Amino acid sequence: RFTWSVNVLNLLIRSYYTANYSKMDMTFYFSSNLTLLFQSWNISSAGQLVGALVGIFIVVLFYEGLKMTREVLLGVTLKKNGRLSAPNSTTPLLTIQQAYKSNSGPRFAIVLIHLLQFGLRIVEVGLAYLLMLAVMTFNGWLFLTVVLGAAVGYFISNLVRCGCLPLLG
């Protein structure tokens, strides 16, 4: 008797879900018909898809630029303290903490730079999750655009960081 009622409940839930929610593709597909991030952002033509892909590509470039900007700001903070010349993602946390605890350099400027990094990190994480959700539409064109944008953005960021592309002056 209990098993029968559980099966009926599962059947009701499944039929409600099927009637009220559209099925989502869980494999990559290449189509110009999709809903991107919000239910009102329906893409139904090739022109709309190209526009969305260009927009996503620009967002990915901006995301990669944010990551580089945060590294540059960390370098500025550490240079103000005379501790480190070029930080990277493997900079030991202890070195960074020592730079913040030192008495040299204007501490107010360091705190402002840290707050700016904090704000940029919030934007960076938000963009990362939006890009992840765009990829989770399983549209092959969107996936390829995000990957290509990340590769191009990383390449440009490294050119700027090494001074080969003088965008930072």
C-alpha positions as CSV (number, residue, x, y, z in Angstrom):
1,R,0.0,0.0,0.0
2,F,2.8,2.5,0.9
3,T,4.8,1.6,-2.3
4,W,1.7,2.2,-4.4
5,S,1.2,5.7,-2.9
6,V,4.8,6.6,-3.5
7,N,4.6,5.4,-7.1
8,V,1.5,7.5,-7.6
9,L,3.2,10.5,-6.0
10,N,6.2,10.1,-8.3
11,L,3.9,9.8,-11.3
12,L,2.1,13.1,-10.3
13,I,5.4,14.9,-9.8
14,R,6.8,13.7,-13.1
15,S,3.7,14.6,-15.0
16,Y,3.6,18.1,-13.4
17,Y,7.3,18.7,-14.3
18,T,6.8,17.5,-17.9
19,A,3.7,19.7,-18.4
20,N,5.2,22.9,-16.8
21,Y,8.9,22.8,-17.8
22,S,10.5,22.4,-21.1
23,K,13.1,19.7,-21.5
24,M,16.6,21.0,-21.7
25,D,19.2,19.4,-24.0
26,M,22.0,17.7,-22.0
27,T,24.2,17.2,-25.1
28,F,25.9,19.8,-27.3
29,Y,23.8,21.0,-30.2
30,F,24.5,23.6,-32.9
31,S,21.4,25.6,-33.5
32,S,20.4,29.3,-33.7
33,N,17.3,28.6,-31.5
34,L,18.0,28.9,-27.8
35,T,17.2,30.8,-24.7
36,L,20.3,32.5,-23.3
37,L,20.4,33.1,-19.5
38,F,17.0,34.6,-19.1
39,Q,13.7,33.4,-20.3
40,S,13.1,36.7,-22.2
41,W,16.4,36.3,-24.1
42,N,15.1,34.1,-26.9
43,I,17.4,33.7,-29.9
44,S,15.6,32.5,-33.0
45,S,17.7,33.6,-36.0
46,A,21.3,33.4,-37.2
47,G,21.7,37.2,-36.9
48,Q,20.6,37.2,-33.2
49,L,22.9,34.3,-32.6
50,V,25.9,36.1,-34.1
51,G,25.1,39.2,-32.0
52,A,24.9,37.0,-28.8
53,L,28.2,35.3,-29.7
54,V,29.9,38.7,-30.2
55,G,28.5,39.9,-26.9
56,I,29.7,36.7,-25.1
57,F,33.1,37.0,-26.7
58,I,33.4,40.6,-25.4
59,V,32.3,39.5,-21.9
60,V,35.0,36.8,-21.8
61,L,37.7,39.2,-22.9
62,F,36.5,41.6,-20.2
63,Y,36.6,38.7,-17.7
64,E,40.2,37.9,-18.6
65,G,41.2,41.5,-18.4
66,L,39.7,41.7,-14.9
67,K,41.9,38.8,-13.8
68,M,45.0,40.6,-15.2
69,T,44.0,43.9,-13.6
70,R,43.7,42.3,-10.2
71,E,47.2,40.8,-10.6
72,V,48.6,44.2,-11.6
73,L,46.9,45.8,-8.6
74,L,48.4,43.2,-6.3
75,G,51.8,44.1,-7.8
76,V,51.2,47.8,-7.2
77,T,50.3,47.0,-3.5
78,L,53.4,44.9,-3.0
79,K,55.7,47.4,-4.7
80,K,54.4,50.2,-2.4
81,N,55.7,48.1,0.4
82,G,59.0,47.2,-1.3
83,R,58.3,43.5,-0.9
84,L,57.9,42.0,-4.3
85,S,58.4,43.1,-7.9
86,A,56.0,40.9,-9.9
87,P,53.3,38.8,-8.2
88,N,51.5,35.9,-9.9
89,S,49.0,33.3,-9.0
90,T,51.7,31.4,-7.1
91,T,52.8,34.3,-4.9
92,P,53.0,32.8,-1.3
93,L,50.2,34.1,1.0
94,L,52.8,34.7,3.7
95,T,54.7,37.2,1.5
96,I,51.5,39.1,0.8
97,Q,50.6,39.2,4.5
98,Q,54.1,40.4,5.3
99,A,53.7,43.2,2.8
100,Y,50.4,44.3,4.4
101,K,51.8,44.2,7.9
102,S,54.9,46.2,7.1
103,N,55.2,49.8,8.2
104,S,56.6,51.1,5.0
105,G,54.4,52.7,2.3
106,P,51.1,54.6,2.7
107,R,48.8,52.2,4.4
108,F,45.6,54.1,3.3
109,A,46.5,53.6,-0.3
110,I,47.1,49.9,0.3
111,V,43.7,49.6,1.9
112,L,42.1,51.4,-1.1
113,I,43.8,49.1,-3.6
114,H,42.7,46.1,-1.5
115,L,39.1,47.4,-1.5
116,L,39.3,47.9,-5.3
117,Q,40.6,44.3,-5.7
118,F,37.7,43.2,-3.5
119,G,35.1,44.9,-5.8
120,L,36.8,43.6,-8.9
121,R,36.8,40.1,-7.5
122,I,33.0,40.3,-6.9
123,V,32.5,41.3,-10.6
124,E,34.9,38.6,-11.7
125,V,33.0,35.9,-9.9
126,G,29.7,37.1,-11.1
127,L,30.9,37.1,-14.7
128,A,32.4,33.6,-14.3
129,Y,29.1,32.2,-13.1
130,L,27.2,33.9,-15.9
131,L,29.6,32.5,-18.5
132,M,29.3,29.1,-16.8
133,L,25.5,29.3,-17.1
134,A,25.8,30.3,-20.8
135,V,27.9,27.3,-21.5
136,M,25.4,25.1,-19.6
137,T,22.8,25.8,-22.4
138,F,24.9,23.2,-24.2
139,N,24.8,25.2,-27.4
140,G,28.0,24.3,-29.2
141,W,28.4,27.8,-30.7
142,L,28.3,29.4,-27.2
143,F,30.8,26.9,-25.9
144,L,33.3,27.5,-28.7
145,T,32.9,31.2,-28.3
146,V,33.6,31.1,-24.5
147,V,36.7,28.9,-25.1
148,L,38.0,31.0,-27.9
149,G,37.3,34.2,-26.0
150,A,39.2,32.8,-22.9
151,A,42.2,31.8,-25.1
152,V,42.3,35.2,-26.9
153,G,41.8,37.1,-23.6
154,Y,44.6,35.1,-21.9
155,F,46.9,35.7,-24.8
156,I,46.3,39.5,-24.9
157,S,46.5,39.7,-21.1
158,N,49.9,38.0,-21.1
159,L,51.1,40.4,-23.9
160,V,50.1,43.4,-21.8
161,R,51.6,41.9,-18.6
162,C,55.0,41.3,-20.2
163,G,55.0,44.8,-21.8
164,C,54.9,43.4,-25.4
165,L,51.5,45.2,-25.9
166,P,51.8,48.6,-24.1
167,L,48.2,49.2,-23.0
168,L,49.1,50.0,-19.4
169,G,51.6,52.7,-20.4
